[in-house]
Amino acid sequence: MELFITFEGGEGCGKSHQSKSLYRRLLAEGISAVLTHEPGGTALGENITKWLKWRKEMTLSATCELLLFNASRNQLCNDVITPAIIADKVVVCDRFYDSTIAYQGYGRGLDPDIIKVINRFAADGLVPRLTILLDMPVSLGLARKSKDRQDRFEAEKIAFHEQVRQGYLQLARNEPQRFFVVDAALSKKAIADLIWQKVASMLPKTKQPII
Ligand code: TMP
């Protein structure tokens, strides 16, 4: 069963919690699954992530940022996602290439058409079947993050985060079949239930739990 699911959203939207929760639910239902994340998910990717998020003293152009996210992505696709799909596992990935269009395209202002070509090249032809967008007002999401230890992205101005949010909403409007937009201000349990209903409906009939 090829089911590649990605989670997307701005800072503090709860993606990491919800992707873990979906992964655990799949396992609890007896469905083999793999949980991974971007940037990172491989030894190389975790190193690239440190540069991208934490080495704030290093200058990093928007183009370099785009290429580093994609370098990390390609290694992840090669080492983790493609093998899991071949092994017939459901893949749950916390962020994927839509993050690059939202952050480096809408946020940093790079040309989305160029980003799409690079994303596609780096993703080795993988396309998520379902992308869950956890949407919430920027101020709410940022308020959930610690102000003491902000990474390079969290430390960006509100206007940057607003553009990222609008970018995501535009992507969801462009591809309504792939995107499932959830109000991330709902309770964790309500969000997890909505996501599970959606995912369960996409499982092959033989694997569908009774809900
Ligand atoms: P996270 O682990 O909190 O999701 O942090 C990853 C950060 O990197 C987040 O601020 C979004 C950003 N990002 C991009 O700017 N472009 C990308 O392609 C990806 C995957 C993440």
Boltz pocket constraint, residues with backbone or C-beta under 6 A from the ligand:
constraints:
  - pocket:
      binder: B
      contacts: [[A, 11], [A, 38], [A, 39], [A, 53], [A, 69], [A, 94], [A, 95], [A, 96], [A, 97], [A, 99], [A, 100], [A, 101], [A, 103], [A, 104], [A, 153], [A, 154]]
      max_distance: 6.0
